[in-house]
Amino acid sequence: MEEESLLTLASPEWSKNPDGDGVLCSQYGAYFAFHYEGQGGQLLLSFGQEYPDMRWTLNVDGSDQQTCSSDGEELTIDLPAGQHDVELVLDQWATGQVAFWQSGLVVQSIRVTGAVQLTSTLPNDEDKEATPYLTFVGDSIVAGEAMMGASHDQHRPSQSFPAIVARAKKQPLNRIAYGGTGLTTSAPFQEPKAIDALWRVRDDVARRRVHSQQVVVAYGLNDANYGASEEDFAFGLRVYLLELVKRFHQAHFYLLTPWNGRFKDIFMAEASRFDCFTVVDTSPWQISTRPHHPGVADHQKIAAELERIL
């Protein structure tokens, strides 16, 4: 499959690989989406190198069907016969946050074997009548990290609240989310900074722009932006809101406050500078963590609250 065709299957988390063939991403939850019909066959992903302990989720017609694992330079997935809408979602691989951002993960090609016809189900950037993307920006909870497992170490972006809400609203999902990031210098990771992530998928690789009418912003839901002072948080939020407006023209924004209610007054004061922001008080939602991130059931609970609001 040619590179241009590969990009049509790729969610906005993927950009053209500047170092060679294929596409590159730097965050969990990046996905490929397509419709296919036929008597069954195989989908083959070729990577830019060997990625250890890499896992993907195959979602068929809106339901997760299987976890697909690879330790090599290729991943082969069996496609069932019939007509199906498919999403292949990157769950995780053995790397650190900063290393992932600095190097990215590269899919060089996608090939299909068997009697299968495959077409993209994502909006064409040039089609002004296409269904707009539903955008979520935030940190590791928005990315769907650490949702499962006895040690809370298994990522499931396809079952996270952004994915659930997008499926319920029948909109394609655009997700900008990196673990350990925040709006101030109190965040444990400063690569990427929140503003940098809005515009790039790596320091030297631009993030693709897509049309979005609604943007949900969720930083520090469980930690109040890593204990930042009120003064630092107010300044960081003010700068970030301006950048959001620059990035997503004519969109409406929903700012989620931390579950413990911290900074609620700051959210209200800073958002009042604009007419395109709604502050969502999440403190009544009673979301629990295990010990740091909510599990699948609480992601479903968050999604139900947002579906009513959106």
PyMOL commands that set and color helices and strands:
alter all, ss='L'
color gray80, all
select helices_A, chain A and resi 3-9+97-103+140-143+157-159+161-169+194-199+224-227+230-247+264-271+283-285+296-309
alter helices_A, ss='H'
color red, helices_A
select strands_A, chain A and resi 15-16+23-25+31-47+54-60+63-70+74-79+82-92+105-120+133-138+173-177+200-202+205-206+212-218+252-256+277-280
alter strands_A, ss='S'
color yellow, strands_A
deselect
rebuild
show_as cartoon
